Amino acid sequence: WFNRPEPGQAAEEPANPTTLPDELRHDLARRYRPCLVLFPESAEFGPPYRTGENANLVGADYHPRGVEIFLDHARLRLGRTQWLPDMPETTDPAVIRASLGQPGEVDGSLETPWLHGGNPIKIVRHLFPFARQFRPHWAIPVPKADCGCSVAVWERYLHLVAADEAMLPAARRYPQTLYARVLEGRELPEIGADHPLADAVALQYWWFLFYNDAWNRHQGDWEGITLFLRPGPDGYAPLGAAYASHDLGRWRRWRDVGKVDDDGIEDDTGTHPVVYVGRGSHASYFDYNEHGYHPAMSRSLRVPFLGDYKIPSQFILETRNATDWVADAQSSLGTGVAVLAERVPVMPPEAMLRDIAALRTDDCWWWLAYRGLWGAPEFLPFFGGSGPRGPKWQGVKWSNPFRWVMRDCIADDLPYWLEMFASWAGGEVEGRE
């Protein structure tokens, strides 16, 4: 039971059919799409990583864009033995698609080439990042040294975005994009039609960012949140939300989630949850915090016959280098912007998503079947991190969001714990704050 299967190694059990009409699935995805609060895509204030006195107010960051911006400019590497450092060539997306299912796909990666202009000194400094000195907790990865890759990627990215936005709207390939997944509980084989969660809906939003430029750095970044809905007299209504933050998640009841209306104005009756995105790391938070957030990590524990569990921990570094700064888009302070994306493609039902052969042939969603890394792997452990795997290969967060929120997420604030303890005791908890 110590051996864990590789992504996609074991065939998934076929999904049950959904009862949600396609029109309703698209309506829910658009109605509840989140409003992301980020730092702007500004050449003046970038690249994203900064630790100055005004780090909580001024800065820039990557915005969520369609995966085409990465697929069009990446190089496919099949397997870890095919090591081609800093080569300028890219791989045509059609070739990437044709490689799906080939040996070495799981160990492969899509990489942004030519980061250091072929300079061997910069390449070595990238692979062995000892230059930046600070005192981290032992479990926190050390960031890249000043090899220039952050600036190189940032400048290239801004060039791609500017060139795309100069085109007519109908011809643009890289608009701000959120990918929606509408999952009805009954679609999952382990839930089925007779389970209490059969009619519940996990409404997931995934977004892709070109680069993770924080205290840990890597090419490519997948982030997202999950809303949980139940049917009622007036249709489906949200019960709560879970925001992914590094390798943990935090949840809140829907009434405690900040929301905006269709015009982006704060409104408790709005339908768009507000997500404060950590600059560079892109972790998701419920509130603005002028002091920033310390990254939340976890440690995995495997219990025989019971499964995997995560023990949440809060590792606090001794410098500001590992702080997740979030922007404030509601006041005149700082450079925060609110993004309510108009492009929200809706993934097909679970039956299609579990049929890998069919998914690989789908012209819109074939990239979900890719099992490798979206970004280069790290050369040595704890030196900045590898690119992530795609949404479908991110474990229980994808395979069963209902289980994910119950096992891998923690309440966002102390009052939730007090209420839970009170319910266990069958009475009120008094005199505690």
C-alpha positions, -999 to +999 in steps of 0.1 A: +000+000+000+030+023-002+029+023-040+009+050-056-003+046-092+010+071-118-016+095-132-038+077-156-022+043-149-053+026-138-085+028-159-112+049-143-146+034-136-172+047-161-193+076-148-230+076-144-251+098-167-260+133-155-296+146-152-286+182-158-296+196-192-267+211-211-283+245-210-286+244-172-249+233-169-238+263-190-262+287-171-248+276-137-212+280-149-217+315-161-240+326-133-215+317-105-182+324-122-158+340-098-144+375-098-106+373-094-088+402-077-052+404-090-024+427-095-024+441-131-005+428-161+017+459-160+052+461-174+059+490-151+054+470-119+066+435-130+078+409-128+055+396-100+081+386-074+090+415-051+096+419-013+098+457-008+080+478+017+051+484-007+049+448-018+013+446-004+002+476-025+022+478-058+030+449-081+020+430-113+010+395-120+000+370-147-037+367-154-057+336-163-056+329-200-065+302-224-042+272-225-033+281-260-009+307-248+012+280-234+006+252-259+015+275-288+049+283-273+060+252-254+084+224-261+073+188-255+098+166-236+090+129-234+105+114-203+132+127-179+160+112-200+153+135-229+171+165-212+175+194-236+183+224-215+174+258-228+169+249-264+149+274-285+126+250-304+089+247-298+066+218-305+035+222-327+003+216-306-008+190-332+024+171-324+017+174-286-018+161-292-005+132-313+019+122-285-009+115-260-008+080-247+028+074-258+054+059-235+070+086-214+040+109-214+036+107-176+072+116-171+072+142-198+067+179-196+057+210-216+084+236-212+090+272-220+123+271-240+151+296-243+148+312-209+184+322-206+194+328-241+218+299-240+240+315-214+256+286-195+263+307-164+226+316-161+216+280-167+238+268-139+225+295-116+189+284-125+197+247-117+216+254-085+199+284-069+221+291-039+225+328-044+194+341-026+201+340+011+174+338+038+164+315+066+134+293+055+116+265+073+132+232+064+100+222+044+098+252+022+114+251-013+143+276-019+135+300-047+155+303-079+186+324-078+187+355-099+193+337-132+171+361-151+143+336-160+116+356-142+123+387-163+127+367-195+094+349-191+076+380-180+088+401-210+079+373-234+045+368-219+037+406-221+048+405-257+025+376-265-005+393-247+001+426-264+004+411-299-028+391-293-048+421-279-038+441-309-058+418-331-096+420-337-116+405-309-128+376-330-092+367-339-077+367-304-064+334-291-055+342-255-084+360-238-088+359-200-104+325-194-119+303-167-126+266-173-158+254-157-167+218-147-203+211-136-202+178-117-234+162-104-229+139-074-247+110-091-221+110-119-194+097-096-196+059-093-188+060-056-219+082-050-245+070-074-282+077-076-292+067-040-266+087-021-276+119-002-251+138-024-267+124-057-284+157-065-256+180-052-234+198-077-197+206-074-191+236-097-154+238-103-135+266-119-100+260-131-077+286-146-042+285-161-014+310-156+018+312-176+043+312-148+045+309-110+068+337-099+068+337-061+090+323-033+089+291-053+091+294-091+080+272-119+066+273-154+029+269-157+003+271-129-031+255-125-054+270-098-091+269-090-120+269-066-151+247-061-186+258-052-211+234-038-248+237-048-280+219-039-314+221-056-342+240-040-376+255-047-360+283-068-334+261-085-298+254-076-284+275-048-248+275-034-241+261+001-205+270+003-171+274-014-137+258-011-106+277-024-074+259-032-044+274-016-011+256-024-017+220-014-045+227+010-080+241+006-101+264+028-139+265+029-166+290+039-204+290+039-219+308+010-233+336+032-197+343+045-182+345+010-176+380-005-196+384-037-201+409-065-229+414-091-226+412-128-212+447-129-184+438-105-199+458-076-198+444-041-232+429-033-242+403-006-269+391-030-244+388-059-236+355-075-199+359-083-176+349-054-146+371-050-112+354-050-081+372-038-052+357-058-017+357-042+007+375-064+031+352-081+020+320-063-017+324-073-031+308-042-067+317-036-080+335-005-113+348+007-103+382+020-079+410+014-051+411+040-027+440+040-002+419+059-003+391+034-007+354+039+018+328+050+017+298+027-003+268+040+012+234+035+004+199+046+019+165+053+005+133+039-003+104+062-013+070+047-033+048+071-035+011+061-069+001+049-083+036+055-065+057+029-046+089+026-050+119+049-034+153+050-024+170+082-026+208+078+003+229+090+011+266+088+048+270+080+059+306+088+092+318+072+113+342+090+114+368+062+088+384+039+101+364+010+075+336+014+044+358+019+014+356-004+005+392-011-031+399-024-043+430-041-071+454-030-094+463-059-121+480-038-101+510-026-079+536-041-048+520-025-024+500-046-028+486-081-054+458-077-078+450-105-110+428-105-113+404-134-147+389-142-139+368-172-163+366-201-149+334-216-160+305-195-159+272-215-178+244-199-162+210-198-182+180-211-200+157-186-181+132-164-188+103-188-168+120-215-141+132-191-135+096-179-133+082-214-096+090-222-098+076-257-127+099-266-112+128-247-080+126-267-100+130-299-120+160-287-108+192-306-116+215-276-106+194-246-079+170-257-053+188-236-072+176-204-060+141-213-023+151-212-007+134-181+026+151-180+037+184-164+027+218-175+061+232-170+097+220-166+105+196-138+127+207-110+163+196-114+169+190-077+144+187-048+133+219-029+148+242-056+117+259-068+092+232-078+081+215-110+053+226-132+019+212-121-001+184-138-033+193-155-067+195-136-077+159-144-045+145-128-046+165-095-059+137-073-090+138-052-096+175-059-106+164-093-117+128-089-141+136-060-145+173-050-170+163-023-144+141-006-117+168-012-136+195+007-142+171+036-107+156+039-083+181+025-099+214+033-101+233+066-125+260+078-112+294+069-118+309+104-121+300+140-159+305+144-165+275+121-146+253+145-164+267+175-198+260+158-187+225+150-176+218+185-209+232+198-229+209+176-209+179+188-215+189+224-252+194+217-251+229+231-237+264+229-200+272+233-198+302+256-170+323+269-146+314+240-133+337+213 
